[in-house]
């Protein structure tokens, strides 16, 4: 669990690096399950562009242990500390990157709140694909200004002024070892630079249950965009496999989350 | 001139880095001139030197008016590669706000140079020239990008309180639990999230003086830099009060600048005494 100071740090800077969150035996299983998912993944579903990324849901029968981490109190409990008792576990994904970089971006638009835990399965630093973040950029006064800066990958200008490349933007590198977790606010601007052609990352994702009118409108829009992206195959093909939605152990927590996901448009209606 | 993107970078992140502005030959001359001034100051003009490192860095010195007193350094203040950038960032009519040469300081905890309510609404810029190569752990200036902007700026003020109360680092005689509770974000200063301006001689950084910055892991005796300070043209009584609160000496510019043959140099100082008189009333 987080200390009060860590919570303060997260909300001030928008991220935290937590050391040794997964033990060696857990990492072994997560790596094995990642490999099974990668083998099974249809390689034609590659997300092209600078990332050269494949991703898939961990909430499936090939990765039961990784799937269970979403409901693991070590992570879910931290998400509750950050976003409230009724925080929602929305997904767990595996990501394989073969590209040279991930362009700068936040994961969501304004007023959508939540966090992602990322676990890089090999050591990474600033020059080998570690997550780069702009500290504090989850805050509107910084994020709104960043949108005014021309970024070469996002909105390239003419050849004489193409904009800033990924490595030209000031950043803090979230260096990590296998077993470490980087938690970041979805709104923080993040990227990566260099990295191997076999970079592997597993994520756990949590959303704040919206409370204010602005949060409700933002999440409705986010849910609609999620459905659209799914139809256009811009996201994980089957984010909620039957393995997870069938909830064979009748987890009350999972049942609540599934209901929430249906309500907000992240999951197609499932026959009772 | 400042490109539109450079201006956006400065306004967003609070700093702008220009790489290899000065050639190795030029840097050799700048370093030689600075070294001469330091040696003179330490042997014959000790009043011009402050010992700024406290108990932690007893040999750390800051040499005031280093740029004003040495013509080979004065030319930096009017060099178009600096002056035109400042004009783009601060607007016409910007003023001179002093200079210093520092050496020997190993670390400086997180702070901004101009604390106080609304101080960040009045832009003042410090320009640093590092004389040795620096890296994050060997003397590089660390900054928290965007920390000059409200309300992010105010959320970091606990770092400033810590800087003032402890003057460099958490007291080492505190027990571990007390030490941790004195750290506003639960991290030692060296672990606070930041961007490190790693540099080589010839690189220049322009930074907003309300940007939070620090240095951890200096080069000891070897860490040296020259700094020049500037401020936007003061246009309100509040601006003048802000200058008075932090840098009253601005109203009493060095005579070599007042009598300079350079219109650019004179233009940065010639009306300041009148502003100072206004304050003294």
Boltz contact constraints between the chains, C-beta under 6 A:
constraints:
  - contact:
      token1: [A, 3]
      token2: [B, 186]
      max_distance: 6.0
  - contact:
      token1: [A, 5]
      token2: [B, 185]
      max_distance: 6.0
  - contact:
      token1: [A, 5]
      token2: [B, 186]
      max_distance: 6.0
  - contact:
      token1: [A, 6]
      token2: [B, 186]
      max_distance: 6.0
  - contact:
      token1: [A, 8]
      token2: [B, 185]
      max_distance: 6.0
  - contact:
      token1: [A, 9]
      token2: [B, 185]
      max_distance: 6.0
  - contact:
      token1: [A, 12]
      token2: [B, 155]
      max_distance: 6.0
  - contact:
      token1: [A, 13]
      token2: [B, 193]
      max_distance: 6.0
  - contact:
      token1: [A, 134]
      token2: [B, 145]
      max_distance: 6.0
  - contact:
      token1: [A, 135]
      token2: [B, 144]
      max_distance: 6.0
  - contact:
      token1: [A, 135]
      token2: [B, 193]
      max_distance: 6.0
  - contact:
      token1: [A, 136]
      token2: [B, 146]
      max_distance: 6.0
  - contact:
      token1: [A, 136]
      token2: [B, 152]
      max_distance: 6.0
  - contact:
      token1: [A, 139]
      token2: [B, 152]
      max_distance: 6.0
  - contact:
      token1: [A, 141]
      token2: [B, 149]
      max_distance: 6.0
  - contact:
      token1: [A, 141]
      token2: [B, 152]
      max_distance: 6.0
  - contact:
      token1: [A, 142]
      token2: [B, 146]
      max_distance: 6.0
  - contact:
      token1: [A, 145]
      token2: [B, 12]
      max_distance: 6.0
  - contact:
      token1: [A, 146]
      token2: [B, 12]
      max_distance: 6.0
  - contact:
      token1: [A, 148]
      token2: [B, 8]
      max_distance: 6.0
  - contact:
      token1: [A, 149]
      token2: [B, 8]
      max_distance: 6.0
  - contact:
      token1: [A, 149]
      token2: [B, 12]
      max_distance: 6.0
  - contact:
      token1: [A, 150]
      token2: [B, 5]
      max_distance: 6.0
  - contact:
      token1: [A, 170]
      token2: [B, 13]
      max_distance: 6.0
  - contact:
      token1: [A, 170]
      token2: [B, 145]
      max_distance: 6.0
  - contact:
      token1: [A, 170]
      token2: [B, 195]
      max_distance: 6.0
  - contact:
      token1: [A, 172]
      token2: [B, 193]
      max_distance: 6.0
